[in-house]
Amino acid sequence: MTSPTSWEFYKGFATKTLWINICTQNLERVAISINKWWKARYPTYKIRIVSKKEFELIKMQSEKKEQKNYSLVNIDAEYLIFAAIINQ
């Protein structure tokens, strides 16, 4: 089995996609390991092997969306608190 540092993954919850970047030149051994890992741990997810550049872009975009959603939740919570105070 290959070392865990020979590839990295990012899990897209909304799309149920595993984005994988292979960080080594020995693709055959890594491909076998990834396939076994994927089928055992995330059988319902799609798998996408991407370049380092695309992998980082996907992670950044997802983190921005999460931050935006978190900000909206905070705004909603602050509004509800404000509304509760006014209605007292």
Secondary structure as GFF3:
##gff-version 3
##sequence-region A 1 88
A	DSSP	three_ten_helix	4	6	.	.	.	ID=ss1
A	DSSP	beta_strand	7	12	.	.	.	ID=ss2
A	DSSP	beta_strand	17	22	.	.	.	ID=ss3
A	DSSP	alpha_helix	27	41	.	.	.	ID=ss4
A	DSSP	beta_strand	46	49	.	.	.	ID=ss5
A	DSSP	alpha_helix	52	87	.	.	.	ID=ss6
###
